[in-house]
Amino acid sequence: MMVTARKTEQSATSVTYAYGFGEQLDQQLTIDTASGELLKASASSSATGKIYLKIKRDWQATGEFPPGAVFAS
């Protein structure tokens, strides 16, 4: 499984990513920029959880939300 995400929008309170399998980024998730909590996701699946955790770990490591992320297993 390969899940790809790209940041599409960031404000003072949230960041939104388009994500999906390969190049088909047909789903979205939104993360709270202060807490790193998942605010909203267009789907509830293992792919959603895995790419969210990848983005959150990158944010925790650098203090910045990455422009994109890839999870492969």
N, C-alpha and C positions, 0 to 999 in steps of 0.2 A: 504494500500500500504506500503510495506517495501522495501526500497532501501538500499543496502549495497555498501560500497566503501572500497578499499584497496590501499594504496600508492604502486606504482610499480617502480617509479623512481623519483629521485630528483637531480637537478643540481643547480648551483649558480643562474640560471635565471628562472627555471620553475620546477614544480612538476606535476607528472602525476598519476592519479588514474584510476584503473579499477573499474567499477561499474555496477550494475544491480539489478535485483529483486532476493531477497534471496541469494542463493549461485551462481547463474548464472551471473558472472561478465563479460559480453560480450561487454561492451561499455567502452570508455575511455574519460577522460577529462583532459585538461592541464591548469594549473593556473600559472600566472606570480608570482614569489616569492617576488618581490619588491612591487607590487601594489595590489596583490590579485585578479586581473582581470582574467576572464575566457578567455583563449587564443584560445582554440580549444575544440570541443566536437564532438564525433562520432555520436551523435543524438541530436535532439532538441525536448525535451519533458518536461513535468512537473517534471518527475523523475530527469532529468538532472539538472533543476533549483533548485529543493529542496535539492539534495545531494551537489551541488555546494555551496549553501548558508550555509548549515550545516558545511561543511569543512571551508568555509571562516570565519564563526563566531567563530569556534574553534581556528583558526589561530589568529584572532583579539584578542581573550580572553587570549591566552597563548604566542603568538609571535612565535609559531612553528606550522608547518603543521602536523596534526595528522597522525598516522600510518593507520588509518581507520576511518570510520564514518558509522552511521546507521541513517536513517530517517524512521520513521514509523508514519502513520496517520490512 
